[in-house]
């Protein structure tokens, strides 16, 4: 019985890596063109959101300056 428990612990680690590699093989990886397009889209959205947040921050700062004197 003790050997089975010991083997299960060793096999659990091996099983984890086996299952992980199996799942990674199932992943639908994007093509190079898709990856470039999606990266560009993410960068554009980040810039847009950054500008929006910057404007909101500036407006809030100005509002606080007006309200607090």
C-alpha positions as CSV (number, residue, x, y, z in Angstrom):
1,X,0.0,0.0,0.0
2,X,2.8,2.4,0.8
3,X,4.3,1.9,-2.6
4,X,1.1,2.8,-4.4
5,X,0.8,6.1,-2.4
6,X,4.4,6.9,-3.3
7,X,3.9,6.1,-7.0
8,X,0.7,8.2,-7.1
9,X,2.6,11.3,-5.9
10,X,5.3,10.8,-8.6
11,X,2.7,10.0,-11.2
12,X,0.7,13.1,-10.3
13,X,3.5,15.4,-11.4
14,X,4.1,13.4,-14.6
15,X,0.3,13.4,-15.3
16,X,0.1,17.2,-14.8
17,X,2.8,17.8,-17.5
18,X,1.3,15.2,-19.8
19,X,-2.2,16.8,-19.5
20,X,-0.7,20.3,-19.9
21,X,1.1,19.4,-23.1
22,X,-2.1,17.6,-24.4
23,X,-4.2,20.7,-23.7
24,X,-1.6,22.9,-25.5
25,X,-1.8,20.7,-28.6
26,X,-5.6,21.4,-28.7
27,X,-5.1,25.2,-28.7
28,X,-6.0,26.9,-31.9
29,X,-2.9,29.1,-32.4
30,X,-3.3,32.2,-34.5
31,X,-1.3,32.7,-37.7
32,X,1.5,35.2,-37.8
33,X,-0.8,37.7,-39.7
34,X,-3.6,37.3,-37.1
35,X,-1.1,37.7,-34.3
36,X,0.2,41.0,-35.8
37,X,-3.3,42.3,-36.4
38,X,-4.5,41.5,-32.9
39,X,-1.3,43.0,-31.4
40,X,-1.9,46.2,-33.3
41,X,-5.5,46.2,-32.2
42,X,-4.5,45.8,-28.5
43,X,-2.0,48.7,-28.9
44,X,-4.6,51.0,-30.5
45,X,-7.2,50.2,-27.7
46,X,-4.6,50.8,-25.0
47,X,-3.7,54.2,-26.5
48,X,-7.4,55.1,-26.8
49,X,-8.2,54.1,-23.2
50,X,-5.1,55.9,-22.0
51,X,-6.2,59.1,-23.7
52,X,-9.7,58.8,-22.3
53,X,-8.4,58.1,-18.7
54,X,-5.9,61.0,-19.1
55,X,-8.7,63.4,-20.0
56,X,-10.9,62.2,-17.2
57,X,-8.0,62.6,-14.7
58,X,-7.3,66.1,-16.0
59,X,-11.0,67.1,-15.8
60,X,-11.3,65.6,-12.2
61,X,-8.1,67.5,-11.2
62,X,-9.4,70.8,-12.5
63,X,-12.8,70.2,-10.9
64,X,-11.1,69.6,-7.5
65,X,-9.0,72.7,-7.9
66,X,-12.1,74.8,-8.6
67,X,-14.1,73.2,-5.7
68,X,-11.3,73.4,-3.2
69,X,-10.1,76.8,-4.1
